[in-house]
Every structure is written in C-alpha cells, then in structure tokens.
Amino acid sequence: MRSLWLASAAIVLSAGMACAQSAPPGDQNVASTAPPMGAMPMQHSMISHGPLPQDASVQTYLRIAEVAIHGRNKAKADDALSHAETLVLTRSVPQSAGIPVDHSSRVETIEQARAALASGDFGQAAHLTRQAMMPTES
C-alpha cells in the first residue's frame, strides 16, 4: 500500500511540475495550483478523498481523474474527466461560432479515456488521461 501511495504521489508531483513548465495559454493558472513539495501528502489526500473543486483548471481535473483511476474510483474519475472535457470544449468554441462539433485531439482523448473507464479498462483510462495532460497543438 505504501509503495502505491508513493508511486501515486510521484506521478502527481511530476505531472504538476511538467504542467507548470509547459502550460498552454488557456491554463496559465496551472503553475499556481501545483502543490509545494511539503504539502504533497495533504494535496494527494484532498485529491483522493474530497469532493471535486469548483472552478478548477483542466489540468487539475485531469490530475484528480488520474488519482481516482489509480484508486479504482470509477465514479470520481468519470466525473473529473467530464469536468475537464467541458472546460476544454468551452475554451475551444467561441460563443459566436454557433454549435460546431469540436474534434480537437484533447477532447477525443478525454472521450476515449471515459470510454475505457466505462468498460473497466483502468490501465487504458490512466494512459489516455496522462496523454490528455500533455500540451496539444489543437
């Protein structure tokens, strides 16, 4: 159990540092939400057990989904992925553009992660969630 916790903490920490260094224009607040080194256990605990935060960034919701997937919390992971997808969609589509279908790679990756999660494939869901965290060019 301890090694699982340490591995999860390392993943969350490395994802936070990577996001802080390469945040896309829409996620400029990612660096400010990355946990300080000393607060990692508390941050991990809050991500694992607390309710989803209101008005969080896409990266934060994806990190919460990743931790929930590793903890096999299907409902929380799907909820966090859904919040992340909604944020990506609302940032991608200008209000004056009507209702176009968004085919960005990040949205498709999140949809695939949700489908993998629904089918019980936690490994694929985790892989796709990590992939959605990476900067995209769409």
Buried (B, 14 or more C-beta within 10 A) or exposed (E): EEEEBEEBBEBBBEBBBBBBEEBBEEBEEBBEBBBEEEEBEEBBEBBBEEEBBEEBBBBBBBBBBBBBBBBEBBEBBBBBBBBBBBBBBEBBBEEEEEEEEBEBEBBBBBBBBBEBBEEEBBEBBBBBBBBBBBEBEE
